[in-house]
Amino acid sequence: MPARIQLSGCYIHYQPDEVETSRVQFLHKTCSKHKVKKGRFEELKYEALAAVENGVLSGNRFYETAYELIHVMAQCEENLGACECGECVSSAAQIAEEECKYSISGEVYLDSCFISYKYQGDEFGSYSDQDDKEEGGSTKLIAIVIGGITAFSLGIAFCLLMRSCGKKKEVIFTDQHKRKESAAVVRKHDPVNAA
């Protein structure tokens, strides 16, 4: 069973000889919950990832640079040539662009290489997905509470309506019963109707 331990700037990888994997097989990614949706951040991130791709193509299997406000790093396995390393880093960069859209930092691990980037400025500002979820959660909670209060109020109104209808039926029944009794009493006492 293959195993890998990744540290910042180095890693160890064990794989039995009989196990074959693709050099660009996707292993793992991490994208920051803090995001930037302003200005030209995505364009700047794209340029920074392109810079690290060019850096590994020059024969360096480990390349690290700061491109404007973005720190980028890439590393390939030692047995990869410059072109293979460039292809691997290019695939990882493409995953970072698609999967970590607007994230201020990200890491992508493929079988033979990894890349990472981190925005180190405040030019674009940022927000957190967590903030959005918390706002959405409090809005949802308010809606649930208001809905509950409304349902409770309607339930009470319905009960009061049913109670008042029941009283009206009771009054009508009592009035009809009293009229029948009084009509029977009048018939008993009225000699003309009694016969």
Contacts in CASP RR format, 6 or more apart in sequence:
PFRMAT RR
TARGET T0000
AUTHOR 0000-0000-0000
METHOD contacts of the structure
MODEL  1
MPARIQLSGCYIHYQPDEVETSRVQFLHKTCSKHKVKKGRFEELKYEALA
AVENGVLSGNRFYETAYELIHVMAQCEENLGACECGECVSSAAQIAEEEC
KYSISGEVYLDSCFISYKYQGDEFGSYSDQDDKEEGGSTKLIAIVIGGIT
AFSLGIAFCLLMRSCGKKKEVIFTDQHKRKESAAVVRKHDPVNAA
1 16 0 8 1.000
1 19 0 8 1.000
2 13 0 8 1.000
2 14 0 8 1.000
2 15 0 8 1.000
2 16 0 8 1.000
2 19 0 8 1.000
2 21 0 8 1.000
3 13 0 8 1.000
3 14 0 8 1.000
3 15 0 8 1.000
4 11 0 8 1.000
4 12 0 8 1.000
4 13 0 8 1.000
4 14 0 8 1.000
4 27 0 8 1.000
4 109 0 8 1.000
5 11 0 8 1.000
5 12 0 8 1.000
5 13 0 8 1.000
6 109 0 8 1.000
6 114 0 8 1.000
9 62 0 8 1.000
9 73 0 8 1.000
9 75 0 8 1.000
10 75 0 8 1.000
11 75 0 8 1.000
11 114 0 8 1.000
13 77 0 8 1.000
15 21 0 8 1.000
21 111 0 8 1.000
22 111 0 8 1.000
23 77 0 8 1.000
23 80 0 8 1.000
23 84 0 8 1.000
23 87 0 8 1.000
23 88 0 8 1.000
23 110 0 8 1.000
23 111 0 8 1.000
23 112 0 8 1.000
23 113 0 8 1.000
24 87 0 8 1.000
24 88 0 8 1.000
24 91 0 8 1.000
24 92 0 8 1.000
24 110 0 8 1.000
24 111 0 8 1.000
24 112 0 8 1.000
25 110 0 8 1.000
25 111 0 8 1.000
26 95 0 8 1.000
26 108 0 8 1.000
26 109 0 8 1.000
26 110 0 8 1.000
27 109 0 8 1.000
27 110 0 8 1.000
27 111 0 8 1.000
28 107 0 8 1.000
28 108 0 8 1.000
28 109 0 8 1.000
29 95 0 8 1.000
29 96 0 8 1.000
29 99 0 8 1.000
29 100 0 8 1.000
29 106 0 8 1.000
29 107 0 8 1.000
29 108 0 8 1.000
29 109 0 8 1.000
30 106 0 8 1.000
30 107 0 8 1.000
31 99 0 8 1.000
31 100 0 8 1.000
31 103 0 8 1.000
31 105 0 8 1.000
31 106 0 8 1.000
32 100 0 8 1.000
32 103 0 8 1.000
32 104 0 8 1.000
32 105 0 8 1.000
32 106 0 8 1.000
33 103 0 8 1.000
33 128 0 8 1.000
33 129 0 8 1.000
33 130 0 8 1.000
34 103 0 8 1.000
34 104 0 8 1.000
34 105 0 8 1.000
34 126 0 8 1.000
34 127 0 8 1.000
34 128 0 8 1.000
34 129 0 8 1.000
35 102 0 8 1.000
35 103 0 8 1.000
35 104 0 8 1.000
35 126 0 8 1.000
35 127 0 8 1.000
35 128 0 8 1.000
35 129 0 8 1.000
36 102 0 8 1.000
36 104 0 8 1.000
36 119 0 8 1.000
36 124 0 8 1.000
36 125 0 8 1.000
36 126 0 8 1.000
36 127 0 8 1.000
37 102 0 8 1.000
37 127 0 8 1.000
38 124 0 8 1.000
38 125 0 8 1.000
39 124 0 8 1.000
41 102 0 8 1.000
41 119 0 8 1.000
41 124 0 8 1.000
42 97 0 8 1.000
42 101 0 8 1.000
42 102 0 8 1.000
44 67 0 8 1.000
44 68 0 8 1.000
44 69 0 8 1.000
44 70 0 8 1.000
45 70 0 8 1.000
45 96 0 8 1.000
45 97 0 8 1.000
45 117 0 8 1.000
45 119 0 8 1.000
46 97 0 8 1.000
47 67 0 8 1.000
47 68 0 8 1.000
48 67 0 8 1.000
48 68 0 8 1.000
48 70 0 8 1.000
48 72 0 8 1.000
48 117 0 8 1.000
49 72 0 8 1.000
49 93 0 8 1.000
49 96 0 8 1.000
49 97 0 8 1.000
49 115 0 8 1.000
49 117 0 8 1.000
50 93 0 8 1.000
51 65 0 8 1.000
51 67 0 8 1.000
51 72 0 8 1.000
52 63 0 8 1.000
52 64 0 8 1.000
52 65 0 8 1.000
52 67 0 8 1.000
52 72 0 8 1.000
52 73 0 8 1.000
52 74 0 8 1.000
52 89 0 8 1.000
52 93 0 8 1.000
52 115 0 8 1.000
52 117 0 8 1.000
53 74 0 8 1.000
53 86 0 8 1.000
53 89 0 8 1.000
53 90 0 8 1.000
53 93 0 8 1.000
55 63 0 8 1.000
55 65 0 8 1.000
55 74 0 8 1.000
56 63 0 8 1.000
56 74 0 8 1.000
56 76 0 8 1.000
56 82 0 8 1.000
56 85 0 8 1.000
56 86 0 8 1.000
56 89 0 8 1.000
56 113 0 8 1.000
57 82 0 8 1.000
57 83 0 8 1.000
57 85 0 8 1.000
57 86 0 8 1.000
58 82 0 8 1.000
59 81 0 8 1.000
59 82 0 8 1.000
59 85 0 8 1.000
61 75 0 8 1.000
61 76 0 8 1.000
61 77 0 8 1.000
61 78 0 8 1.000
61 80 0 8 1.000
61 81 0 8 1.000
61 85 0 8 1.000
62 73 0 8 1.000
62 74 0 8 1.000
62 75 0 8 1.000
62 76 0 8 1.000
63 73 0 8 1.000
63 74 0 8 1.000
63 75 0 8 1.000
64 71 0 8 1.000
64 72 0 8 1.000
64 73 0 8 1.000
64 74 0 8 1.000
65 71 0 8 1.000
65 72 0 8 1.000
65 73 0 8 1.000
66 72 0 8 1.000
66 120 0 8 1.000
69 119 0 8 1.000
69 120 0 8 1.000
69 121 0 8 1.000
69 123 0 8 1.000
70 117 0 8 1.000
70 118 0 8 1.000
70 119 0 8 1.000
70 120 0 8 1.000
71 117 0 8 1.000
71 118 0 8 1.000
71 120 0 8 1.000
72 115 0 8 1.000
72 116 0 8 1.000
72 117 0 8 1.000
73 115 0 8 1.000
73 116 0 8 1.000
73 117 0 8 1.000
74 89 0 8 1.000
74 92 0 8 1.000
74 113 0 8 1.000
74 114 0 8 1.000
74 115 0 8 1.000
74 116 0 8 1.000
75 113 0 8 1.000
75 114 0 8 1.000
76 84 0 8 1.000
76 85 0 8 1.000
76 86 0 8 1.000
76 88 0 8 1.000
76 89 0 8 1.000
76 112 0 8 1.000
76 113 0 8 1.000
77 112 0 8 1.000
77 113 0 8 1.000
80 88 0 8 1.000
80 112 0 8 1.000
80 113 0 8 1.000
84 112 0 8 1.000
85 112 0 8 1.000
85 113 0 8 1.000
86 113 0 8 1.000
88 110 0 8 1.000
88 112 0 8 1.000
88 113 0 8 1.000
89 113 0 8 1.000
89 115 0 8 1.000
91 110 0 8 1.000
92 108 0 8 1.000
92 109 0 8 1.000
92 110 0 8 1.000
92 113 0 8 1.000
92 114 0 8 1.000
92 115 0 8 1.000
93 108 0 8 1.000
93 115 0 8 1.000
95 108 0 8 1.000
95 110 0 8 1.000
96 106 0 8 1.000
96 108 0 8 1.000
96 115 0 8 1.000
96 117 0 8 1.000
99 108 0 8 1.000
100 106 0 8 1.000
100 108 0 8 1.000
104 118 0 8 1.000
104 119 0 8 1.000
104 126 0 8 1.000
105 116 0 8 1.000
105 117 0 8 1.000
105 118 0 8 1.000
105 119 0 8 1.000
106 116 0 8 1.000
106 117 0 8 1.000
106 118 0 8 1.000
107 114 0 8 1.000
107 115 0 8 1.000
107 116 0 8 1.000
108 114 0 8 1.000
108 115 0 8 1.000
108 116 0 8 1.000
119 126 0 8 1.000
186 193 0 8 1.000
187 193 0 8 1.000
187 194 0 8 1.000
188 194 0 8 1.000
END
